[in-house]
């Protein structure tokens, strides 16, 4: 899922300094699952902003709502009209939601409440880790399912760098060297012949370096 | 006329100093029992607004912030001692949420000392009296959060 983190409150308060009527808009997609932008977090943020503005002597009127998703057009439809009632809509979706509102609801002043961080997994309650970089050219079949693009600090394609010590990354001693893990796993499974294959120089165009990406599936088009 | 607590934990009236509203979220099994007794005995001030919960683990950050938004000068949560919680980890969860609320208050420029977690043995009244005294003492040193 997409992992996000709420911006610092003072940054959000600065963003809405001229706003008198605000809609805090959550999303029940990824950001709800990673406890950053669902119903509960909408309530906390709205309450904190009201308190902050009251303390500053400039009370603010805040409505709270959460959409099923902010990245599908049908769910955004009501916002085209409703959004006009507010000086701003503070989206608690990932950057996709904010962009989609900006595209689909041109009369709505949409602002981001979150920093969108990465594609990650939930390690335990309250802890998430990056597992995928969305590079567009998956090599997991060659690496025992462990991603060297997302999980190697240098995104190396052919084995660990010289900084890997005792199975740990030189960038962060608490971070396992993913190439160390890939080697251990493939050797343990007697698939070490995969390690002798040299991966070609990576084409980064599918990862977004060739411009914004778009996917079309003809059979689903209207 | 507002209320003060003297050294014997009795409430006294003072015309000169207004005690702000304090909201206490209390576990129904432990602290709420104590607050009922204390209120009957006049040992906790009228300005203490006690909200009973089936377990303090039920408390949400939103509710804690909401108490401040609704006019509280201080908030505290009184739950079971960590090893006595009916729901095993309820009061520990509450402690974490109080900690998170402190962080949010700090970000808003509001003193994090305005909120605190207290652990109370079932039926004990003294820790509740002390919690009220502690929070009263804290807010008496701070500027009022809400204009009267």
Interface residues (C-beta under 8 A of the other chain):
Chain A: X8 X9 X10 X13 X40 X43 X44 X47 X48 X50 X51 X52 X54 X55
Chain B: X60 X61 X62 X65 X66 X68 X69 X104 X107 X108 X109 X110 X145 X146
